[in-house]
Amino acid sequence: MPINRLKSLLTIFCLILVCQISYACSMYKVTHNGSTMVGCNEDNWRTTSHIWFENPLTTGAFGAAFTGSRNVGANRYAPQSGMNTEGLVFSRLESWYPKKSVDLSNKKQITDEVIFLSEILHDYKTVAEVKRHIEQYDHSIFIDDVFIYIDKSGDYLVVEPYGFVEGDEAAYVLSNFCPSITNKETARTLIRYKNGEDYIKNHSVEASLTFCKNVSDTMHVCRNRNGDGTLLTSIWDTDNGTVNLYFYHDFDSTIQFSLSTELAKGDYQLYIPDLFPKNSEYQRLADYKTPFNTPWLRVSLVVLAGILFLSIVVFGFDYLRKLKTETLNVKKILLIGLNLLLVAYLFVLATNINIYYFDAPYTHYSSNLITASSYVPFILLLAIIPLFMYMARRLTQKSTALLEKGLIGANMVVYLVLVVGFNYWGLFTFIN
């Protein structure tokens, strides 16, 4: 197989990987008649979307606005997109780049991503200045990210973990890939990117809110379940110093902020869901409970797994002890085997957030075992009736020890709780 073909296949695989395990996003920029506008789609399942305004701390610096949803500390969020009063815009997208063995010992280290990203907008107004600044740093710490900066003239700078890509096309689209290692054919396997590129190609480019809204709408995503739908769209107007927000892929409602007006109020932060009319799709996402956003559910998984594991030990020891004197007990073996599967699956549920949002049965990007575990809920559903009949009979037998009766009753409760939970999380595909 030619080496270039092999590289393309590897890149396609990694793009699929990024889209499955991360928060895939997209952006574009258009320049027409001297005006530049930038649109950013943040696609994820967080419910902590914010916009904030920061005035400069030093003379000669610039005020800026940022959007973001990933909490990195007390009331601090990692910037996802933003613009300063000089019209310099940036956007951050998850991506993949192979690690390199490069001597970066002479580079400055980035110790705080929020400070690093914020200071760029506070201190610079052109992509040339941004490049000179970033070149001083080891930015390979952002190995899973690609950044793009666009200035008022329409020039752009793509910042990859180990290098840069520059350009000045009138229209440019980017999604979850590094352009230096991704050819056009491979990039177009990402539907967000393909849709945006096709829309711009088939329409007259305008630096207008209407045109940009249509591009953003074309590039947005909305999964069947509570997956990484487009949480927030921001459209930055570098000429007028404004940003229009569209929340949770609803393009009928927008809120516009003028940077100069908002910065005059001082530094402050807004919770974006409170700014928009009630959105039933978003409300469904906000109300959706998983062990990753509801601590008591995570504790519950541990407790349920503990009961099942204790049952494995007790039933297993009892079975081995009576093995020489009793005939083969198929139903007890089935009970022990099912509990082993359930304990393993509860561990998977406690460590893989994607399962709760992507279609079931869930397909893991690299683990066949995790993919196979997605069928455990169906095994439970098939086994629960014969097991309940067996356990009910054991409960009524006088020969059944008190500890065994207690564990049998606990197992019956655990199975029922798990069936209800699996159904709530949409793990029974044919039911949901």
C-alpha positions in Angstrom: 0.0 0.0 0.0 1.5 3.4 -1.0 2.7 5.4 2.1 0.4 8.4 1.2 -2.6 6.1 1.1 -1.7 4.6 4.5 -1.3 8.1 6.0 -4.7 9.1 4.6 -6.4 6.0 6.2 -4.7 6.7 9.5 -5.8 10.3 9.4 -9.4 9.2 8.6 -9.4 6.8 11.5 -8.1 9.5 13.9 -10.7 11.9 12.7 -13.4 9.3 13.4 -11.8 8.8 16.8 -11.9 12.5 17.6 -15.5 12.8 16.6 -16.5 9.9 18.9 -14.5 10.7 22.0 -14.5 14.5 22.1 -16.6 17.5 21.6 -16.4 18.0 17.8 -16.8 21.6 16.7 -16.6 23.7 13.5 -15.9 27.2 12.3 -15.6 29.4 9.2 -14.6 32.9 8.3 -15.7 35.0 5.3 -14.2 38.3 4.0 -16.1 40.4 1.5 -15.7 44.1 0.5 -13.2 44.6 3.3 -15.4 43.2 6.1 -14.7 39.9 7.9 -17.0 37.8 10.0 -16.3 34.6 11.8 -18.7 31.8 12.8 -18.0 29.2 15.5 -20.1 26.1 16.4 -19.4 24.6 19.8 -20.8 21.0 19.8 -20.9 19.2 23.1 -23.2 18.1 25.9 -22.1 20.4 28.6 -24.8 22.6 30.4 -22.4 25.3 31.6 -22.1 27.6 28.5 -21.0 31.1 29.4 -20.0 34.4 27.8 -17.7 36.8 29.6 -16.2 40.2 29.1 -12.7 41.3 30.2 -11.3 44.8 30.2 -7.5 45.2 29.7 -5.3 45.2 32.8 -2.6 47.3 31.3 -2.3 50.5 29.2 -2.3 49.7 25.5 -4.0 46.4 25.9 -7.4 45.5 24.5 -10.7 44.4 25.9 -12.2 41.1 24.8 -15.2 38.8 25.0 -15.0 35.0 25.3 -17.4 32.1 25.2 -16.7 28.7 26.8 -18.4 25.9 28.7 -15.5 23.7 30.1 -15.1 24.6 33.8 -11.5 24.7 34.9 -11.9 26.2 38.3 -14.0 28.4 40.5 -16.1 30.4 38.1 -13.4 30.0 35.4 -14.0 28.5 31.9 -11.6 27.6 29.2 -12.1 30.0 26.2 -13.7 28.3 23.2 -14.0 31.3 21.0 -13.6 35.1 21.4 -12.8 38.5 19.9 -11.1 41.6 21.1 -11.9 45.3 20.4 -9.4 45.3 17.5 -11.3 42.6 15.6 -8.9 39.7 16.3 -11.0 36.5 16.6 -10.1 33.0 17.7 -11.7 29.6 17.8 -10.6 26.3 19.4 -11.4 22.9 18.0 -10.6 19.4 19.1 -8.3 17.6 16.7 -5.6 14.9 16.4 -1.9 15.2 15.7 0.7 12.5 16.1 3.2 13.2 18.9 6.7 14.1 17.7 10.1 13.8 19.3 11.1 17.4 19.1 13.5 19.3 21.3 11.4 22.2 22.7 13.7 22.9 25.7 14.4 26.4 24.4 10.7 27.3 24.4 8.6 28.9 27.1 6.2 26.7 29.0 2.4 27.3 29.1 1.3 26.8 32.7 -2.3 28.1 32.6 -4.3 27.6 29.4 -6.9 30.3 30.3 -4.3 33.0 31.0 -2.3 32.0 27.8 -5.3 32.2 25.5 -6.8 35.3 27.1 -3.6 37.3 27.0 -3.3 36.8 23.2 -6.6 38.6 22.7 -5.7 41.3 25.2 -2.2 42.0 23.7 -2.4 41.5 19.9 -4.5 42.6 17.0 -3.0 40.9 13.9 -2.3 37.2 13.2 1.3 38.2 12.4 1.7 39.4 16.0 0.0 36.3 17.3 2.4 34.0 15.4 5.5 35.8 16.7 4.1 35.4 20.3 3.1 31.8 20.1 6.4 30.8 18.4 8.1 31.5 21.7 6.1 28.8 23.5 5.9 25.0 23.5 2.3 24.8 22.3 2.5 21.0 21.8 0.8 20.8 25.2 -2.4 21.4 23.1 -1.8 18.1 21.3 -5.5 17.4 21.1 -6.4 20.9 19.8 -6.2 23.1 16.7 -6.6 26.9 17.1 -7.4 29.5 14.5 -6.9 33.2 14.7 -8.5 35.7 12.2 -7.8 39.4 12.2 -9.8 42.2 10.8 -8.1 42.1 7.4 -9.3 38.5 6.9 -5.9 36.9 7.3 -5.9 33.7 9.3 -3.4 31.6 11.3 -4.0 28.0 12.1 -2.1 27.0 15.2 -1.2 23.2 15.3 0.7 21.5 18.1 4.0 21.8 16.2 3.5 24.4 13.6 1.4 26.9 11.8 -0.7 27.2 8.6 -1.4 30.7 7.2 -3.8 32.0 4.6 -5.9 34.9 3.4 -8.7 33.2 1.3 -12.0 35.1 1.2 -13.7 32.1 2.8 -12.2 29.4 4.9 -13.7 26.5 6.8 -12.2 24.4 9.5 -13.4 21.5 11.7 -11.7 18.8 13.8 -8.4 18.3 11.9 -5.0 19.8 11.4 -4.8 21.0 7.8 -1.0 20.4 7.5 -1.6 16.6 7.7 -5.1 16.3 6.3 -5.9 16.5 2.6 -9.2 17.8 1.2 -10.7 14.3 0.5 -10.0 13.2 4.1 -11.3 16.5 5.6 -14.6 16.1 3.7 -15.3 12.9 5.6 -16.3 15.2 8.4 -19.9 16.1 7.6 -19.7 19.5 9.4 -16.8 20.5 7.3 -18.3 19.2 4.1 -21.6 21.0 4.7 -20.0 24.3 5.4 -17.6 24.1 2.4 -20.4 23.1 0.0 -22.7 25.9 1.2 -20.0 28.6 0.7 -19.1 27.1 -2.7 -22.7 27.2 -3.9 -23.6 30.7 -2.7 -22.3 34.2 -3.2 -20.1 35.0 -0.2 -21.3 37.9 2.0 -20.0 39.3 5.2 -23.5 39.6 6.6 -25.3 38.1 9.6 -27.9 36.4 7.4 -25.2 34.7 5.3 -23.2 33.6 8.3 -26.3 32.4 10.2 -27.1 30.1 7.2 -23.6 28.7 7.1 -23.7 28.0 10.8 -27.1 26.4 10.5 -25.8 24.2 7.7 -22.8 23.1 9.8 -24.7 22.5 13.0 -25.4 19.0 14.3 -28.3 17.5 16.3 -28.1 13.8 17.3 -31.1 11.5 17.9 -30.2 11.2 21.5 -28.6 13.8 23.9 -25.4 13.7 21.9 -23.0 16.5 21.0 -25.5 18.7 19.4 -24.5 22.3 18.6 -24.6 23.8 22.1 -23.6 27.4 21.1 -23.1 29.3 17.8 -21.2 32.6 18.0 -20.9 34.9 15.0 -18.2 37.6 15.4 -18.4 40.8 13.4 -14.9 42.3 13.3 -16.0 45.6 11.7 -18.8 46.4 14.1 -17.3 44.8 17.2 -20.4 42.6 17.9 -21.2 39.0 18.5 -24.4 37.2 17.9 -25.2 34.1 19.9 -27.6 31.3 18.9 -28.2 28.7 21.6 -28.6 25.0 21.1 -29.0 25.0 17.4 -32.1 27.2 17.5 -31.5 29.8 14.8 -34.8 31.6 15.2 -33.6 33.5 18.3 -30.4 35.5 18.7 -28.8 37.9 21.2 -26.3 40.4 20.1 -23.6 42.0 22.2 -21.5 45.0 21.4 -18.1 44.6 22.9 -17.6 48.3 23.6 -21.0 48.6 25.3 -20.5 45.5 27.5 -16.9 46.3 28.4 -18.1 49.7 29.6 -20.1 47.9 32.3 -16.9 46.3 33.7 -15.7 42.7 33.8 -18.6 40.3 34.1 -19.9 36.9 33.1 -23.3 35.6 31.9 -24.8 32.1 31.9 -26.0 31.7 28.4 -29.0 29.4 28.8 -30.7 32.1 31.0 -30.5 34.5 28.1 -32.7 32.6 25.7 -36.3 31.4 25.5 -37.0 27.9 26.9 -35.6 25.3 24.5 -37.2 21.9 25.0 -34.3 20.1 23.4 -31.8 21.8 25.7 -34.1 21.2 28.7 -34.1 17.5 27.9 -30.3 17.6 27.9 -30.1 19.7 31.2 -32.6 17.3 32.9 -30.8 14.2 31.7 -29.0 12.5 34.7 -25.8 10.4 34.4 -23.2 9.4 36.9 -21.0 12.1 35.4 -23.3 15.0 36.3 -25.1 13.5 39.3 -22.8 12.4 42.2 -25.4 10.1 43.9 -25.7 8.1 40.7 -22.0 7.5 40.6 -22.1 6.3 44.2 -25.1 4.2 43.4 -23.1 2.4 40.6 -20.5 1.6 43.2 -23.0 0.3 45.7 -24.8 -1.9 43.1 -21.5 -3.3 41.9 -20.5 -4.0 45.5 -23.7 -6.0 46.1 -23.2 -8.0 42.9 -19.6 -8.7 43.7 -20.4 -9.8 47.2 -23.0 -12.2 45.7 -20.4 -13.6 43.3 -18.0 -14.3 46.2 -20.7 -15.9 48.5 -22.5 -17.8 45.8 -19.3 -18.9 44.1 -17.8 -20.1 47.4 -21.0 -22.0 48.3 -21.1 -23.6 44.8 -17.5 -24.8 45.0 -18.0 -26.1 48.5 -21.0 -28.2 47.4 -19.6 -29.2 44.0 -18.7 -32.7 45.0 -22.0 -33.5 46.7 -24.5 -31.7 44.4 -25.3 -32.0 40.7 -24.5 -29.2 38.3 -26.5 -26.1 39.2 -26.9 -24.3 35.8 -29.0 -21.5 37.2 -26.6 -20.7 40.0 -23.8 -20.6 37.4 -25.9 -18.3 35.2 -26.5 -16.1 38.2 -22.8 -15.8 39.0 -21.9 -15.3 35.3 -24.5 -12.6 34.9 -23.2 -10.8 38.0 -19.7 -10.9 36.7 -20.9 -9.3 33.4 -22.9 -6.7 35.3 -20.0 -5.7 37.6 -17.7 -5.3 34.5 -20.4 -3.3 32.7 -21.0 -1.0 35.7 -17.3 -0.2 35.6 -17.6 0.7 31.9 -20.6 2.9 32.7 -18.6 4.7 35.4 -15.7 5.4 33.1 -17.2 6.1 29.6 -19.4 9.2 29.4 -20.0 8.8 25.7 -22.2 5.7 26.3 -24.9 8.0 27.7 -25.1 10.2 24.7 -24.3 8.1 21.6 -26.6 5.6 19.9 -26.9 2.2 21.6 -25.5 -0.4 21.3 -22.5 1.8 21.8 -19.5 1.2 19.5 -16.2 2.1 21.1 -13.6 3.5 18.8 -10.8 1.2 19.9 -12.0 -1.4 22.4 -13.9 -4.4 21.2 -14.5 -5.4 24.9 -16.3 -2.1 25.6 -18.3 -2.5 22.4 -19.2 -6.1 23.3 -20.2 -4.9 26.8 -23.0 -2.8 25.2 -25.0 -6.0 24.9 -25.0 -6.7 28.6 -28.3 -4.9 29.2 -30.0 -7.2 26.6 -28.5 -10.3 28.4 -29.9 -9.0 31.7 -33.3 -8.5 30.0 -33.3 -12.1 28.6 -32.1 -13.7 31.8 -34.2 -11.8 34.4 -37.3 -13.9 34.2 -35.8 -17.4 34.6 -33.4 -16.0 37.3 -36.3 -14.4 39.2 -38.2 -17.7 39.1 -35.1 -19.5 40.4 -34.4 -16.9 43.1 -38.0 -16.9 44.2 -37.9 -20.6 44.7 -34.7 -20.4 46.7 -36.2 -17.8 49.0 -39.1 -20.2 49.9 -36.8 -23.2 50.6 -36.0 -23.8 54.3 -32.6 -25.1 53.4 -31.5 -21.7 52.1 -29.2 -19.9 54.5 -30.2 -16.5 55.9 -27.2 -14.8 54.2 -28.1 -16.3 50.9 -31.7 -15.2 51.2 -30.6 -11.7 51.9 -28.3 -11.6 48.9 -30.9 -13.2 46.7 -33.4 -10.5 47.7 -30.7 -7.8 47.2 -29.9 -9.2 43.7 -33.5 -9.1 42.7 -33.7 -5.4 43.7 -30.4 -4.7 41.9 -31.6 -6.3 38.7 -34.9 -4.3 38.7 -33.0 -1.0 39.4 -30.6 -1.7 36.6 -33.4 -2.5 34.1 -35.0 0.8 35.0 -31.7 2.7 34.8 -30.6 1.0 31.5 -34.0 1.9 30.0 -33.7 5.5 31.2 -30.3 5.9 29.6 -31.5 4.4 26.3 -29.4 1.3 26.4 -32.3 -0.9 25.2 -32.3 0.2 21.6 -35.5 -1.6 20.5 -37.4 0.0 23.4 -36.2 3.5 22.8 
